[in-house]
Structure formats: structure tokens, C-alpha cells
Amino acid sequence: MRAGPPFLYRPVVDLGLVPELASSLLLPRLAGYHRTAELFLLGRFFTAAEAREIGLVNRVLPSAELLSQALEVARAIAAKPAQAVARTRALLKGDLAPILVHKATEEALFMERRGSPEAQAIFAAFLARSSG
């Protein structure tokens, strides 16, 4: 991740929505329940350094170093035995079935919330502010 200005973890709750793409399952495993709740429920801005601290990214680099570092890592992995790399990656991912079930549940709730009167009012207010 490049160093730079703060960015926002998508404020789904502010929009009357819920998390999607299994993020409510995966992010707590990565960043912990409390940090994930803060990200989802407050939708506040956070820095690249904070993203590294909670495990969203491995390192933070100046923009000028990003490509060379990415290529260095890619070359290091490419130099290793391909089948061992592929099988290790598969083991690290584990059984995806529970994640896909959770993702489908989130998607259904997201679609339900997207059509809810609460979310529709938030969208309408945003559009009114944007066009006026």
C-alpha cells in the first residue's frame, strides 16, 4: 500500500446498508472484533499506517518504491517451486465453503437493506444535496 492521505473504510452503515463480500466474517479474523466494529459502525477515515497496524496491508511504502517492491516480491515467489507455492496458497485459504455461505448471506442482507425505506431515504437525501 502506498503512503498517502487517509482513506475511508466504506461507510455501509451510514448508507443504511450492511457489510458485503464476507467482510463481516473475514475482517474480524484479521483485525479483531473491536477494530472491525469501529471501522464498520463509525466509517471513519484511517491512514495507511493504521491499515498496516490492523493487518489490512503488509507494508506501507512511498509511491516511488511501490512498483519495485511489488516486482521484487513477485520475482521472489516466482523463483520458488510452482506446485509448492500453489499448494501452500490453497492450504492458507482453507475451506472456502463457509466463507461463500457467509458471503451469500451478506449479499442477501445487503440487497434487502438497499431496498429498505431507511436506505432509500439516505440515498434520496444524498442525491438532493448533490444536485442542489
N, C-alpha and C positions, 0 to 999 in steps of 0.2 A: 504494500500500500504506500502511496506517495504521501509525504508530509504536506500539509496544506491547511486550509481553513476547516473549521468544524463542519460536520455534515450531520444530517438528521436520520435517526432510525425511523423509518416510515411510521407516521403517527396514525396508525389504523384506528385506534380507539377514538381519537379526536374526530375522525371521519364517520363515526358510528359503525365501524366495521370491526372485524376480528383478525388476528394473525392468519397467515396462509403459508403454503409451501412447507408444511411441517415445522415451521419455525418455532411454534409454541412447544414442540417436543424437543427439537434439536438445540435451540439456543440455551435453554436452562441446563442442558448437559454440558455445554461448552462454557457458559459464563456464570452459571449458578442461577437459582430461582430468583433471588432478590435483585440481582442486576438486571435480569431479563424482565422482571416485573417493572422495574424502573424504566427500562427502555420502552417497553410496550405501553405502559399506562401513562407515562409522562410525555413520551415522544419528544424528549429534549435533544438539543444539539450535543454532540460529543466530538472530541478530537481524535485524530489518528492515533495519538499516544494512548488515549483511553481504549480505543479499539484493540490495540495491542495488549494492553493490560488485562482486558477481559477475555482475550483469546480469539477475537474475531479475525485478526491478522497475525502473521508470524513476526513480521518486522515492519518498521516504518523507515522509508528511505527518501532522500531528496529526489525530486523528479529526474534530475540529470543521471542518477545512478540506477533508476528503476529497470530500464531495459537491460543493461549489462548484468545486473544481479539476477534477473529472471532468466537470461540466457545461460549464465553460469550454473544456476540450479538445474535448468533443463538439460544441459550438457552432462552434468554430474549424474543425473538419473539415467539419461540415455546410455551412458557408458557402462551401466550395470547389466547383469543378465536379464534379458527382457521378460522371460517367463517368471523368474523370481520376483521381479518388480510387479508384474501383473497379478500374480497370486497374492503377494503381500498387500497390494491395494485392495483386492477383493476381500481379504481377511479383515482389513481395517474397517471396511464398510459394513461388514457383518450381514445379518439377515435384514434385507430391506423391506420385507413384507409388513412388519408393524409400522414402519415409517410411512409406507404407502397408504396403509389404512388410516393412519392419523392425518396424513395429507388430504385424503378424500373427505374425512370428517371436517377438517378445517375449511376445505373448499365449499362444502355444502353450507356450513355456517356462514362463510363469507358471502356466498350468493344470497342467502336468506337475509343477512344484515344489509347487503347492498340494496335490496328492495324494501327495506323497512321504512316506515314513516320517519323515524329518527334520522337515519342516514339521508333520506331524500330531502329532509328539511335542511340538513347541513350542506348538502350539495347545492340546493337552490340558493341558500344564503351566500355561498361562495361565488356562484355564477352571478348573482345580483351585484356583489361587490366588484367582481372582475369586469362586468360590462358597464358599470356606472361610474 
